[in-house]
Amino acid sequence: MKPLQYFSGLFLAMIFSLTIQAESSVNIHDILKDDHLNSEHQHHEKEEHEILEKRISILEKGETYACNLQQKNFQCREYSIITEERSKLIDLAARCESMSGGSFSKGYCPKKDRLSQCQKIVLNNHDVNTLIYTNNYYTGKNSPWSMPLVQRICVDLDGQLVKNQNQGVIQDGI
C-alpha cells in the first residue's frame, strides 16, 4: 500500500468516526435525550421545562439541608431532599465537608449578609431525579461576589437569580 493511500484511508476513517460521534452526542440540557429526533425544538423545550417544574414541585415537599461554605467561599448551598432520596445525603455531606471550611447540616442557609441567591440550579441535566439546588452568595470583607458577577454565574448555571428575599426575581435563566 502506498503512503498516500494509507493516509487517505486513515483520514476518511477519522472523518467518519467524528461524524458518528457528532450525530450520537446529546445536548446537556436534553433531559429526555430526544433533541436529535425529527420534531419541533419548541415542543422538546416545553416538555423538558415541564419535567423540571414537576421535579421542583416534588422537591419543595422535602426537607432542606445546607452546605455552608461561607467561611472560605462566601457561599452556601441549599438542597431539598425528599424521604425517598435520603440516601443522597451521605454523598452530599461528604462532598460538602471535603471542601475547606465546609459544614453540612439540616436547615436553611443564613440570611445575614446575603447578597443574592441563584435558585433552581439543576445538578445533572441527564437525570430526571436530579438534585435541584440554590446557591447563596454573601458579602463580607474578602468576599469576591458582586451582583454583576453573581448574575453572570447564575445565567451560566441556568438558574434564577434573586437579589434578596423581598425583591423578587431579577434574572431568569430557565
N, C-alpha and C positions, 0 to 999 in steps of 0.2 A: 504494500500500500504506500502510495506517495504521501509525503508530509502534508501537502496541500489538501488532499482528500481526507486525511486523518483530522486535520484542524477544522475543515469544513463540516465534517460529520460531528465532531465534538461541539462546534459552535451551534449547529442545529439542535443537538440534544439538549444543550444548555437553554436555548430559547424555548424549546418545547417544555422543559421542566419548569421554567419560570412562568410560562403561560398556564400550566396546570396549577401551580401554586397560587397564582393571582386569581384564577377562577374559583378555587376552593377556599380562599380566605373569607373570613366573616368579619363584618364591622363590629367593633367592640360594643356598640350600643344596640346591636341586633339581638335582643333578648330571645326572640323566637327563632333566631338563626335561619331566617327565611327571606332576608332582603335580596338575596340573589335570584329568587324566583321571579317570574314574569308577572308582576302585578303592580298596582299603583303604590308608590312610595308613601303617599299621604295615608293610605289605609294602614300600612305597617306602622307608621309613626303613631297613629291614633291607637292602634291595638297595643303596642308596647307601652304607650303612656297609660292606658287603662290598666294594664298589668301592674305597672309601678304604683299607680294610685291605689289599687286594691291592696298591694303589699304594704303600703304606708298605712292604710286604714287598719290592717291586721296588726301591724307593729305598734300602733298607737294604744292598743289594749294591753301591751306588755309592760314589764317593769323597766325602769330606767336605771342604767349604770353609767358611771363616768370614769373616763381615763384622764386624770388630771396631770397635765404636763406644764402647768403654769410656772413652776419653779425654774425651769431651764428654757422653755419654748414659748411661754406666754400663750398657751393653748390648752383647751380641754375638749374632749370628745364625749358626746352623749350617744348611747346606744339603747334602743328599746328592744327588750328580749321577751318573747312570748314563752309561756311554760313549755311548750313542745320543743323549743330550741335552746333550752338551758344548757345543753352540752357545749354550746358555742362560748359560754362564759369562761371556761378553762383556758381556751386559746386566747380570747380577748385579754384576760387578766395577765397571762404570761407575756403577751406582746407588749402590753402597756408597761408592766413592771420591768421589762427588759430595757426600756428607754431610760435615759438619765433623768432621775427625779420623778419618774412616772409612778402614780399610785392609782389603783383601781378600786372602786367602791360602788355600792348601791346608792343611787340618788342622782341628783342633777349637778351640773357644773355651777360654780359660784357666779352670781350676777355682778358682784363688786368688781369694778374696773373693766367690765366687759365692753369692748369696742363694738363688736358685731358678732353675728352668727352666720354660718353658711349651713343651711338646712337641706335636707333631702339629698344627701350625697350617697350615691349608690356604690357600695364596695366592689361588687362584681357584677358587671352587666351580662354575664353569661349564665347567671344563676337566678331563677325566678324566686328562690327563697333566700336571697342575699340579705345582708345587713344593710340598712339604710341609716345613716348617722348624721349628727350635727357637729360641726366644728365651731368652737367658741374661741374668739381671739381677744386678747386682753392688752390694755395699755399698761405702762409702767416705765420706770427709769431706763431700762435697757431693752424695752420692747421693740422688735423690728417692724411691728404692724402699723400700717396707715390704712385709711379707708380705700384709697386707690389700689394699694397692693392686695388687700383682702378681697376687694371687688374683682380684680383680675383673677386671683386664685380661685375664687368661688365660681366664676364663669368657666374657668378651665376644668373644674370638677363637676360641671353641670349641676351645680347646687342652686339654692335660692338664698340670696343674701338679705339679711335683716339687720338693720343698723342697731336698733335697741328694741327691747320687748314692746314698747308702746309706740314705736314709729313705723311699724309695718314693713312690708316687703319693698326693697328698693331695686333689686335686680333679680330676675328670674332666669335661670339658665336651663330649666327643664322645659 
